[in-house]
Amino acid sequence: MNIGIIVYSHSGNTLSVAQRLEKAMTAAGHTVTIERVEPVNDDPNSNAPVQLKSAPDIRPYDAVVIASPVHAFSLPRIMKLYLSQISDMTGKKVSCFVTQHLKQSWLGGSRTVRQIQSACRAKGAEIMSSGIVHWSAATRQDQIDDVVRRLSAF
Ligand SMILES: Cc1cc2nc3c(=O)[nH]c(=O)nc-3n(C[C@H](O)[C@H](O)[C@H](O)COP(=O)(O)O)c2cc1C
């Protein structure tokens, strides 16, 4: 399959997991491309309206992974904007994962996954796997391994 991993990553955590996933998917025989969602203003604490500097086109891909950090217990504004503008996803398989600092999924991780899934479902996507990596957890590496294993089995 031709798979796009679409990543927003402010400080590199989410991107590093995406790179692990890319390797695993490539080893499984898929063609995989990481593409970055980038804001014009990269200050995540700014209250100014968000503008997209880079908004990857998902149309070439059979399957897409959406990857994002959790900001303020929620999907970052940049990803809300990107997913609201994304093209039709009918017929595409979509998985997602998020990274968050805190150790409990109810402190933003689960909500952020639901926000991604509902935005993609509204565009017609077939929702597949999801995962959460808790960056401050002692088991972080195990969580990354689990996300990579489950999401690479598209
Ligand atoms: C503005 C901002 C808000 C954040 N809010 C949360 C939060 O609500 N819950 C949480 O667990 N982590 C929160 N974090 C931490 C990030 O989700 C975490 O460090 C993530 O792994 C960063 O991913 P990145 O390096 O790909 O940007 C926040 C970080 C920033 C910059």
Ligand as a Chemical Component Dictionary entry (heavy atoms), coordinates in Angstrom:
data_LIG
# 
_chem_comp.id                   LIG 
_chem_comp.type                 NON-POLYMER 
_chem_comp.pdbx_formal_charge   0 
_chem_comp.three_letter_code    LIG 
# 
loop_
_chem_comp_atom.comp_id 
_chem_comp_atom.atom_id 
_chem_comp_atom.alt_atom_id 
_chem_comp_atom.type_symbol 
_chem_comp_atom.charge 
_chem_comp_atom.model_Cartn_x 
_chem_comp_atom.model_Cartn_y 
_chem_comp_atom.model_Cartn_z 
_chem_comp_atom.pdbx_ordinal 
LIG C1  C1  C 0 1.046  24.204 24.278 1  
LIG C2  C2  C 0 1.192  22.795 24.799 2  
LIG C3  C3  C 0 0.139  22.196 25.470 3  
LIG C4  C4  C 0 0.260  20.880 25.966 4  
LIG N1  N1  N 0 -0.814 20.303 26.589 5  
LIG C5  C5  C 0 -0.725 19.023 27.036 6  
LIG C6  C6  C 0 -1.825 18.373 27.672 7  
LIG O1  O1  O 0 -2.922 18.915 27.802 8  
LIG N2  N2  N 0 -1.671 17.092 28.119 9  
LIG C7  C7  C 0 -0.484 16.415 28.005 10 
LIG O2  O2  O 0 -0.395 15.266 28.455 11 
LIG N3  N3  N 0 0.586  17.001 27.389 12 
LIG C8  C8  C 0 0.495  18.270 26.890 13 
LIG N4  N4  N 0 1.562  18.864 26.256 14 
LIG C9  C9  C 0 2.789  18.091 26.052 15 
LIG C10 C10 C 0 2.860  17.471 24.657 16 
LIG O3  O3  O 0 1.638  16.859 24.275 17 
LIG C11 C11 C 0 3.954  16.383 24.597 18 
LIG O4  O4  O 0 5.174  16.890 25.053 19 
LIG C12 C12 C 0 4.084  15.836 23.184 20 
LIG O5  O5  O 0 4.783  14.617 23.207 21 
LIG C13 C13 C 0 4.821  16.830 22.297 22 
LIG O6  O6  O 0 4.896  16.298 21.002 23 
LIG P1  P1  P 0 5.843  16.963 19.887 24 
LIG O7  O7  O 0 7.261  16.916 20.434 25 
LIG O8  O8  O 0 5.672  16.098 18.699 26 
LIG O9  O9  O 0 5.368  18.362 19.682 27 
LIG C14 C14 C 0 1.470  20.168 25.773 28 
LIG C15 C15 C 0 2.533  20.793 25.098 29 
LIG C16 C16 C 0 2.402  22.079 24.617 30 
LIG C17 C17 C 0 3.552  22.723 23.873 31 
# 
loop_
_chem_comp_bond.comp_id 
_chem_comp_bond.atom_id_1 
_chem_comp_bond.atom_id_2 
_chem_comp_bond.value_order 
_chem_comp_bond.pdbx_ordinal 
LIG C1  C2  SING 1  
LIG C2  C3  SING 2  
LIG C2  C16 DOUB 3  
LIG C3  C4  DOUB 4  
LIG C4  N1  SING 5  
LIG C4  C14 SING 6  
LIG N1  C5  DOUB 7  
LIG C5  C6  SING 8  
LIG C5  C8  SING 9  
LIG C6  O1  DOUB 10 
LIG C6  N2  SING 11 
LIG N2  C7  SING 12 
LIG C7  O2  DOUB 13 
LIG C7  N3  SING 14 
LIG N3  C8  DOUB 15 
LIG C8  N4  SING 16 
LIG N4  C9  SING 17 
LIG N4  C14 SING 18 
LIG C9  C10 SING 19 
LIG C10 O3  SING 20 
LIG C10 C11 SING 21 
LIG C11 O4  SING 22 
LIG C11 C12 SING 23 
LIG C12 O5  SING 24 
LIG C12 C13 SING 25 
LIG C13 O6  SING 26 
LIG O6  P1  SING 27 
LIG P1  O7  DOUB 28 
LIG P1  O8  SING 29 
LIG P1  O9  SING 30 
LIG C14 C15 DOUB 31 
LIG C15 C16 SING 32 
LIG C16 C17 SING 33 
# 
